């Protein structure tokens, strides 16, 4: 039983870190898409 509790505690931070990384990747991709759209609009003109 004692071994199970630490495992649960360790799994929580890993999930939070992975979620944080996911949000960072999503923001990065969003910024890239916005930059590409802005560049295409500028070049089209």
N, CA, C and O atoms as CSV, one atom per row, in Angstrom:
chain,resi,resn,atom,element,x,y,z
A,1,UNK,N,N,0.837,-1.209,0.000
A,1,UNK,CA,C,0.000,0.000,0.000
A,1,UNK,C,C,0.869,1.255,0.000
A,1,UNK,O,O,0.573,2.222,-0.702
A,2,UNK,N,N,1.940,1.237,0.787
A,2,UNK,CA,C,2.795,2.429,0.869
A,2,UNK,C,C,3.458,2.712,-0.485
A,2,UNK,O,O,3.686,3.869,-0.837
A,3,UNK,N,N,3.764,1.658,-1.235
A,3,UNK,CA,C,4.402,1.846,-2.534
A,3,UNK,C,C,3.419,2.426,-3.560
A,3,UNK,O,O,3.834,3.100,-4.502
A,4,UNK,N,N,2.130,2.167,-3.381
A,4,UNK,CA,C,1.134,2.639,-4.346
A,4,UNK,C,C,0.927,4.141,-4.209
A,4,UNK,O,O,0.754,4.822,-5.220
A,5,UNK,N,N,0.939,4.672,-3.010
A,5,UNK,CA,C,0.676,6.103,-2.806
A,5,UNK,C,C,1.734,6.989,-3.482
A,5,UNK,O,O,1.363,7.935,-4.177
A,6,UNK,N,N,3.043,6.717,-3.305
A,6,UNK,CA,C,4.057,7.545,-3.983
A,6,UNK,C,C,3.916,7.487,-5.500
A,6,UNK,O,O,4.140,8.489,-6.179
A,7,UNK,N,N,3.546,6.322,-6.042
A,7,UNK,CA,C,3.379,6.197,-7.490
A,7,UNK,C,C,2.277,7.142,-7.976
A,7,UNK,O,O,2.423,7.795,-9.009
A,8,UNK,N,N,1.182,7.208,-7.231
A,8,UNK,CA,C,0.082,8.099,-7.609
A,8,UNK,C,C,0.545,9.552,-7.553
A,8,UNK,O,O,0.206,10.350,-8.427
A,9,UNK,N,N,1.316,9.892,-6.531
A,9,UNK,CA,C,1.809,11.272,-6.391
A,9,UNK,C,C,2.748,11.614,-7.548
A,9,UNK,O,O,2.717,12.731,-8.064
A,10,UNK,N,N,3.584,10.653,-7.956
A,10,UNK,CA,C,4.530,10.908,-9.044
A,10,UNK,C,C,3.801,11.068,-10.378
A,10,UNK,O,O,4.221,11.858,-11.224
A,11,UNK,N,N,2.714,10.325,-10.569
A,11,UNK,CA,C,2.002,10.374,-11.846
A,11,UNK,C,C,1.312,11.732,-12.042
A,11,UNK,O,O,1.167,12.186,-13.177
A,12,UNK,N,N,0.891,12.375,-10.966
A,12,UNK,CA,C,0.192,13.660,-11.083
A,12,UNK,C,C,1.088,14.751,-11.675
A,12,UNK,O,O,0.679,15.391,-12.644
A,13,UNK,N,N,2.300,14.997,-11.135
A,13,UNK,CA,C,3.159,16.058,-11.697
A,13,UNK,C,C,3.505,15.775,-13.162
A,13,UNK,O,O,3.604,16.702,-13.966
A,14,UNK,N,N,3.685,14.510,-13.504
A,14,UNK,CA,C,4.011,14.175,-14.888
A,14,UNK,C,C,2.868,14.589,-15.806
A,14,UNK,O,O,3.102,15.131,-16.886
A,15,UNK,N,N,1.633,14.336,-15.381
A,15,UNK,CA,C,0.486,14.725,-16.206
A,15,UNK,C,C,0.414,16.239,-16.325
A,15,UNK,O,O,0.135,16.762,-17.405
A,16,UNK,N,N,0.664,16.952,-15.229
A,16,UNK,CA,C,0.595,18.417,-15.265
A,16,UNK,C,C,1.682,18.968,-16.188
A,16,UNK,O,O,1.428,19.888,-16.966
A,17,UNK,N,N,2.903,18.406,-16.104
A,17,UNK,CA,C,3.996,18.886,-16.938
A,17,UNK,C,C,3.681,18.634,-18.414
A,17,UNK,O,O,3.914,19.498,-19.259
A,18,UNK,N,N,3.149,17.444,-18.720
A,18,UNK,CA,C,2.820,17.128,-20.108
A,18,UNK,C,C,1.720,18.073,-20.604
A,18,UNK,O,O,1.756,18.526,-21.748
A,19,UNK,N,N,0.744,18.367,-19.740
A,19,UNK,CA,C,-0.326,19.292,-20.125
A,19,UNK,C,C,0.254,20.681,-20.372
A,19,UNK,O,O,-0.133,21.354,-21.326
A,20,UNK,N,N,1.180,21.112,-19.517
A,20,UNK,CA,C,1.807,22.430,-19.683
A,20,UNK,C,C,2.568,22.488,-20.998
A,20,UNK,O,O,2.489,23.476,-21.727
A,21,UNK,N,N,3.305,21.424,-21.297
A,21,UNK,CA,C,4.052,21.379,-22.561
A,21,UNK,C,C,3.083,21.421,-23.731
A,21,UNK,O,O,3.352,22.081,-24.735
A,22,UNK,N,N,1.966,20.730,-23.613
A,22,UNK,CA,C,0.973,20.725,-24.689
A,22,UNK,C,C,0.435,22.115,-24.949
A,22,UNK,O,O,0.293,22.523,-26.101
A,23,UNK,N,N,0.133,22.850,-23.878
A,23,UNK,CA,C,-0.383,24.211,-24.047
A,23,UNK,C,C,0.673,25.096,-24.693
A,23,UNK,O,O,0.346,25.945,-25.523
A,24,UNK,N,N,1.952,24.905,-24.315
A,24,UNK,CA,C,3.024,25.716,-24.909
A,24,UNK,C,C,3.121,25.413,-26.402
A,24,UNK,O,O,3.270,26.326,-27.215
A,25,UNK,N,N,3.038,24.144,-26.760
A,25,UNK,CA,C,3.124,23.757,-28.180
A,25,UNK,C,C,1.954,24.345,-28.951
A,25,UNK,O,O,2.128,24.848,-30.061
A,26,UNK,N,N,0.751,24.284,-28.361
A,26,UNK,CA,C,-0.438,24.828,-29.032
A,26,UNK,C,C,-0.278,26.332,-29.238
A,26,UNK,O,O,-0.594,26.846,-30.311
A,27,UNK,N,N,0.209,27.039,-28.223
A,27,UNK,CA,C,0.416,28.490,-28.360
A,27,UNK,C,C,1.461,28.772,-29.426
A,27,UNK,O,O,1.295,29.691,-30.228
A,28,UNK,N,N,2.556,27.978,-29.444
A,28,UNK,CA,C,3.620,28.184,-30.425
A,28,UNK,C,C,3.083,27.986,-31.837
A,28,UNK,O,O,3.357,28.786,-32.732
A,29,UNK,N,N,2.315,26.915,-32.031
A,29,UNK,CA,C,1.739,26.640,-33.356
A,29,UNK,C,C,0.775,27.757,-33.747
A,29,UNK,O,O,0.753,28.184,-34.902
A,30,UNK,N,N,-0.020,28.231,-32.790
A,30,UNK,CA,C,-0.960,29.320,-33.071
A,30,UNK,C,C,-0.226,30.574,-33.517
A,30,UNK,O,O,-0.627,31.233,-34.476
A,31,UNK,N,N,0.860,30.900,-32.810
A,31,UNK,CA,C,1.634,32.088,-33.183
A,31,UNK,C,C,2.255,31.897,-34.563
A,31,UNK,O,O,2.303,32.841,-35.352
A,32,UNK,N,N,2.724,30.701,-34.863
A,32,UNK,CA,C,3.308,30.435,-36.185
A,32,UNK,C,C,2.256,30.621,-37.273
A,32,UNK,O,O,2.534,31.235,-38.303
A,33,UNK,N,N,1.056,30.099,-37.055
A,33,UNK,CA,C,-0.007,30.241,-38.055
A,33,UNK,C,C,-0.357,31.712,-38.259
A,33,UNK,O,O,-0.543,32.156,-39.392
A,34,UNK,N,N,-0.447,32.464,-37.167
A,34,UNK,CA,C,-0.761,33.896,-37.289
A,34,UNK,C,C,0.343,34.610,-38.060
A,34,UNK,O,O,0.060,35.466,-38.899
A,35,UNK,N,N,1.593,34.268,-37.786
A,35,UNK,CA,C,2.719,34.899,-38.480
A,35,UNK,C,C,2.670,34.562,-39.969
A,35,UNK,O,O,2.886,35.435,-40.809
A,36,UNK,N,N,2.390,33.305,-40.299
A,36,UNK,CA,C,2.329,32.886,-41.707
A,36,UNK,C,C,1.201,33.620,-42.420
A,36,UNK,O,O,1.385,34.085,-43.545
A,37,UNK,N,N,0.043,33.730,-41.791
A,37,UNK,CA,C,-1.090,34.437,-42.400
A,37,UNK,C,C,-0.732,35.900,-42.618
A,37,UNK,O,O,-1.024,36.456,-43.677
A,38,UNK,N,N,-0.107,36.526,-41.637
A,38,UNK,CA,C,0.282,37.936,-41.768
A,38,UNK,C,C,1.268,38.100,-42.923
A,38,UNK,O,O,1.143,39.037,-43.711
A,39,UNK,N,N,2.242,37.203,-43.031
A,39,UNK,CA,C,3.229,37.294,-44.112
A,39,UNK,C,C,2.559,37.103,-45.472
A,39,UNK,O,O,2.879,37.817,-46.424
A,40,UNK,N,N,1.638,36.154,-45.572
A,40,UNK,CA,C,0.954,35.918,-46.852
A,40,UNK,C,C,0.141,37.148,-47.254
A,40,UNK,O,O,0.119,37.517,-48.428
A,41,UNK,N,N,-0.525,37.780,-46.293
A,41,UNK,CA,C,-1.305,38.984,-46.603
A,41,UNK,C,C,-0.381,40.105,-47.072
A,41,UNK,O,O,-0.703,40.822,-48.019
A,42,UNK,N,N,0.767,40.255,-46.412
A,42,UNK,CA,C,1.711,41.322,-46.795
A,42,UNK,C,C,2.265,41.049,-48.194
A,42,UNK,O,O,2.348,41.962,-49.015
A,43,UNK,N,N,2.647,39.789,-48.471
A,43,UNK,CA,C,3.224,39.469,-49.771
A,43,UNK,C,C,2.167,39.554,-50.870
A,43,UNK,O,O,2.488,39.919,-52.001
A,44,UNK,N,N,0.908,39.223,-50.559
A,44,UNK,CA,C,-0.150,39.283,-51.574
A,44,UNK,C,C,-0.359,40.725,-52.024
A,44,UNK,O,O,-0.710,40.978,-53.177
A,45,UNK,N,N,-0.140,41.670,-51.110
A,45,UNK,CA,C,-0.279,43.082,-51.485
A,45,UNK,C,C,0.997,43.537,-52.153
A,45,UNK,O,O,1.104,44.697,-52.553
